[in-house]
């Protein structure tokens, strides 16, 4: 086990190097430079020159790239050009918000997808299976930003007064400071509902399709028929004998869902004004804030590697036949 984990972590090093290099090259190829985003034509030349010299924007690209790699070795992302603060401090403020939203999204994706897919499998070709398939396919085909804006319009206009759910932000900007701790938790939970649904529904539809396909294959196996022949209750057959084996493809999806969560967060957080990593990346790319962009993608890559590693380990826990030796 530990040998496998060590090998995976070592393989992550060239992946991190490729990601950092690609992001750096794309930013360098974009038109203009970072100084153009922060100064107007009326800015005195000496002020502009001072900022350019401070952040070494006039150095050759190869010099700045090598300095970047040297700093990343000690987990130092430098200072944000736009916010004049260490990148580590900025990421430390935004990352917990994205992780919280991602956790809520996972609670929408997998319980919903597993339950719906299982019901579809045991009710194959019946009206409930057909209806769920149509809805799942429709949700899976929806762009995240369109579903997010649709939910905003639905709640803010058509369900105003009927549904007490905020359509933007992370907390109530007026009352939050005067709330008690339980009220703050409730307020934060309300703000999580719409972005969590917007990010989770589409993926839940895809998960349901995977679970349905896997369950249909498993429930036709000989050991499932044997369990039924022994007189076991149908719920026991489905949950204990079929579902556990059908979840192996879902474990793969869980590992692959980590990049989806962060890529979806880029759009959904911007729509709902959620102060997380996705919204931070959009702002950093717009201002060509190279240290902040690279710092965000560096953290994202580490989380993706960690998510896939956990998925591989979960494989062995679900199916004892799988070994890392």
N, C-alpha and C positions, 0 to 999 in steps of 0.2 A: 504493500500500500504506500509506504513512505517513499519508496524508490520511484513509484509511478508519479506521485505528487511532485517530487523533486524534478523529475524529467519534464513534466508539464510546465513547471515554473521556469525552467531553463529555456524551454522552447518559446516562452512568452517574451524573452528578451529580444530576439530578432523581430518579433511582431511589433513590439513597442517602438523599436528603431524605425521600422517601415512606416508606422503611423505618423510618428513625429516628422520624419523626412517628407512624407507626402503632404502633410498639412503645411509645413514650412515652405515647400516649393509652390503650392497653390497660392499661398498668401503673397509670396514674392512675385508670382506671375500676374496677380491682380493689378489693375491700373492704379496709378497714383501711389502715394505712400501714406503711412499712418498720420503724419503731421497735417496732411490736407484735411483730415476729418475733424481736427480740433481748432483750426484757425480760419479766420475769415480773411479776405483780401486786405482788410485794413489792419491786420495784426503787424506790429513793428517787426522788421526783419531780425533784429537782435533777439527778440523773444522766441521767434521760430527757431533761430539758430541754436539758442540755448537748450530748447527741448530736444532738438534733433541730436545735439551732442550728448545730452544727458542719457538718452536711451540708445546711443550708438547707431542711430538710423542711417548715418552717413558712412558706416563701415561697409566693406564688401560683404556680400551675402555669405560667402564661405566662412568669413571670420565670425559672423553672428551665428551661423549654424554650428560651428565647432564650440563656441562659447555656450550655446544652448545645450548641446550634448554634455558638456562638462558640468553644467549646473544640474542637469537632470540626474546625473549619477548620485548627487547628494540630495535629491528630491527638492531642489530649489528652482522654482519656476520664474523667479525674478519679480519685478514690479509691473503692475498693469499700467499701460500708457494712459488709458482713458481715466482711470479712477485714482491714480497716484497712490496705490496701496499694494502690499504684497499679494501676489496671486493666490498664495496658500490661504490667506485670510478670507479672500473673496469666495473661493471655492468652499471653504469650511462653512460659510454662511448659507450658500445655495444648495450644497449637496444634500444635507438632511431633508430639505423641502422636497427635492426630487425623489429621494429614497422613500419618504412618506407617501408621496403620490404613487410611486411604483408599487409599494406594498398594497395600497388600496386597489390598484389596477389588477394585481395578481389575485386578490380576493374576488374580483369580478370575473376574471378570465377562467380560472381553473375550476372552482366549485360549479359555476354556471355551465361551463363547457362539458365537464365530466357528467353532471347530472343529466343535461339535455341529451348528450351523445348516448348515454346508457339507456335512457328511456326510448330513444329512437331505435336502438339495436334490438331491444326486447319487444318493441312494437313495430317491427319492420313492415313496410308497405301498407301500414294503416294510416288513417287520416292524420293522426298526431305526428307520425314520422314524416309525412309529406309536408305538412305545415311547418314543422321545425326545420326541415331541409331548406325550404324556400326562405324562411326568415334568416337562417344561418348564412345562406349564400348571399342574401341581400346585405346583411351586416358586414360580412367579410369583404364585400365589394365596395363599401363606403370609405371614402377618404377620411382620415381622422379630423382634418380641419373642417370638412363639411358637416360631419356629425357633431363636432363641438359647437359650431355656429348654429346648427339646427336646434340643439339643446338649449343654447342661450336664448334664442328667439322664442322657443316653446315655453320656457319657464318665465322669462322676463315679460312677455307680452300676453300670450294666450292663457297661461296658468297663473297670472298675477293675482295674488290674494288667496289662491287655492293651495299653492305649494310654496312653503317658506324656505327657498333655497337660493343662496346668493349666486349670481351669474358671473362674478369675476372677483379677483383678489384672493388672499389667503385668510384674512381676518376682517372683521368689521373695523373700518378705519376710524370710526367715531367712538364707539362704545367699548372696544376691546380693552383699553387700559383701565376701565372702571369695572370690569367684570370680575367675578370670583373665579377660582380655578375650575370648578365644574362648568361654569358658563363659558369659559374660554375653550375648554375641551369640546363642548357642544358646538360652539361657533366654528372652530377649526374643522370639526367633522362635517358640518353643513357645507363649508366651502370645498371640501374634498369630493362631495358626491358627484357633481356634474363633470369635473375633469376626469375623475376615476371611471365614470361610466363611458365618457367619450373615448378614453384610451382602451378600455377593457372590452366593450361590446363587440367590436370588430374581431378582435383576437379570440373572444369566447366563441364566436361563430365558427372560426377555423378549428378551434380545439374540439368543438362538438363533432365536426366532421371526422377528425382523426379518431376520436374515441368511438364513434359509431362504427367506422370501418374496422378498427381493431377488435371491438367487442363482437362484431358479426363473425369474425374469423375464429375468435376464442370459443364462443358458445357452441361451435360445431365440433370442437375437439372431443376425443374419446373420453378424457378424464372428466369433462363436464357432463357428458351423458351418463357416465358411471356414477357421478355424485347424485344425479337425479334418480338413477335406478336404485340407489341405496335408500331413497325416501327422504332425502334432505329437503328442507324447506326451500322454496324457490329463491327467497331473499338470501339465504345462506349460500346457495349455489352461485348466484350472481355476484354477491359482494366478496365472499371469501375465496372462491375458486376462479371466477372469470375476470372480475374487475381488476384484481391485483396484477394479473398477467397482461391485461389489456392496457395497463398504465405505462408500460415500457416506452411506447412512442411518445406519450405525454411527457415523460421525463426528458426526452430529447428536446421537445418543444420548450420545456422550462429553461433548459440551457440556452436555447436559441432566442428565448423571449427577452433576455437581458439587453441585447442591442436594440430589439424592437422597442422596449420600454423607453430607452434614452432617445432613440430617433423620433418616436412618437411624442416624447416630452418636448422636443424642440418646437413642434407645431402647437400642441395643445396648451403648453404653458404660455405661449405667446397669445393665444386666443383668450385664455382665461386670466391673463395677467398674473400668473402664478410665479412667484420669485424663486425659480429653481434653476438648475443647470441648463436646461433647454433654452429658456429665455435669456440666460446669461450668454450662451454661445451665439445666439442671434445678434445680440448687441455687440459682442466682441468681434464677430465677423464683419459687421457693418462698419465698425471703426478701425478695422485692420489692426486690432490689438493683439499682436502676435503672441506675446507671453501668456495672455489670458486664454486665447484660443487653444494653444498647444497644451497648457495646463489642464483645461477642461477635457480635451480629447485623450490626454494621457491618463487621467482618472477614469474616463469611460472605458478605455482599453483594459485597464487593470480590472475593472468590475466585470467586463465581458469574459476575460480569462478566468476570473474567480467563479463566475456563474457556470461556465462550461465545466470547470473542474468539479464543482459541487454536483452537477448533473451526472458526470461520470461516476462519482462516488455513490450517488443515489441508485444508479443502475445495479451495483453490487448488493445494495441493501434490499432492493425489491426482488431481484433474481439471484439467488445464491449460486446459480450455475456460472455466473460471470465472475471471472477472477482477473486480478491485475498482475499476477505473476507470469 
